[in-house]
Amino acid sequence: MGKLDLILAADGEYARRLSEYMRDMPGGRWRVTACTTPDSLRGYLKGGYPLDLVLVEPAFIHEAEKACPVSRLAVLVRRRGEGGGHPELLQFRPLPELIASMEAVHAGTDALRTSADGRAFVAAVYDPAGGQGKTVLSIELARQAAAQGQRVLYLNFEVWEASEVFLGSGSSTPEMEGGVGRLLYCLKAGKQDAARQLGQIRTFSSAVKCDYFPPSPGPEERLAMTGEDAVLLLDFLAGGGFYDFIVADMDSRLDEAAASIWQRSGRIVWLVPSSESSIAKTRSALDYAARAYPDGLRMEERKVLFVQAMARPQKAAELTGGRGPAARDPQLDYAAALPVMAQYREGGTVSPAYANTVRQLLRRMLPELAG
């Protein structure tokens, strides 16, 4: 892949530091030309030299608007709202995050929607029993969000992971070895190349149209994950400008990592099996989570969506009609009932009824993500 030409117009010292960092960055894609005055920027742009992105501080916006395509212009800002209506990149942030945001703008993804605070929206999918179709639901949420033009990451937190069965087998390289654990180690060590590590270990599912991480070689990584680890990882992935929508496919464990993921999520989709014994287990899990991790779960109605798993038509009718023991449970206010379907196969699709239910869930979570 050839180099991309970046025209950087900024204060002299800042331009020098950023240019040197990008020049020395292993595997860097950008060739930087720095302009430190409006006159030098105007002269360079009028020269007709190749450019892929023009990145300027607010003082240079006027000159840039006169001489370069608006679609190639982005603004380095200290606070939101200083960009004159152009895509904005926060200037004083870790340089790997800044460069990742530059690449997102260049790819045309600056127009994609994120949550109100600029972070990717995180949806955590959970069931306390396991085997209720949690991963199928997670994958379908990712698929439908991606179909709406979102940059999507499917993030698996299971001890025993088999996500590639659903996502399609990606091509692994030696650089991907270590999976998300390698990225977490980089973040915990305070290294500045976390964005580069992310670029090396993530892979793209052509079946679902989302990014994901190759499975870890064993369960130790998830078993050792602490609440602080989960916060560090999600804050980096959701706050770095890499994605718009992250689906966290949870394990059935109730531990500090799970509580921290819940706390960082915009919605928790909680699957409930259809049998009365499983409903009783769900109530027990809710009671335990509320006692053990009250800050992590935060059981407000706006955040948790209870979903009936593998519902037969009669059971779905009971829920929507307010009949039956499940519908009358005061602790479980169901948002949807996912129908039973045949086994999901690699690269396949779900039934129309299932897909329609997931679209409703997506709309319930973020109305702007669903058509």
Sequence and secondary structure as in RCSB ss.txt:
>XXXX:A:sequence
MGKLDLILAADGEYARRLSEYMRDMPGGRWRVTACTTPDSLRGYLKGGYPLDLVLVEPAFIHEAEKACPVSRLAV
LVRRRGEGGGHPELLQFRPLPELIASMEAVHAGTDALRTSADGRAFVAAVYDPAGGQGKTVLSIELARQAAAQGQ
RVLYLNFEVWEASEVFLGSGSSTPEMEGGVGRLLYCLKAGKQDAARQLGQIRTFSSAVKCDYFPPSPGPEERLAM
TGEDAVLLLDFLAGGGFYDFIVADMDSRLDEAAASIWQRSGRIVWLVPSSESSIAKTRSALDYAARAYPDGLRME
ERKVLFVQAMARPQKAAELTGGRGPAARDPQLDYAAALPVMAQYREGGTVSPAYANTVRQLLRRMLPELAG
>XXXX:A:secstr
   EEEEEE  HHHHHHHHHHHHHSTT  EEEEEE SHHHHHHHHHTT   SEEEE GGGHHHHHHHS GGGEEE
EESSTT STTS EEESSS HHHHHHHHHHHHTTGGGS   TTSS EEEEEE SSS SSHHHHHHHHHHHHHHTT 
 EEEEE  SS  THHHH      GGGTTHHHHHHHHHHTT S HHHHHHHH EEETTTTEEE    SSTHHHHT 
 HHHHHHHHHHHHHSSS SEEEEE  S  SHHHHHHHHH SEEEEEE SSHHHHHHHHHHHHHHHHH HHHH   
TTTEEEEEEEE HHHHHHHHHT HHHHH TT  EEEEEE      TT    HHHHHHHHHHHHHH GGG  
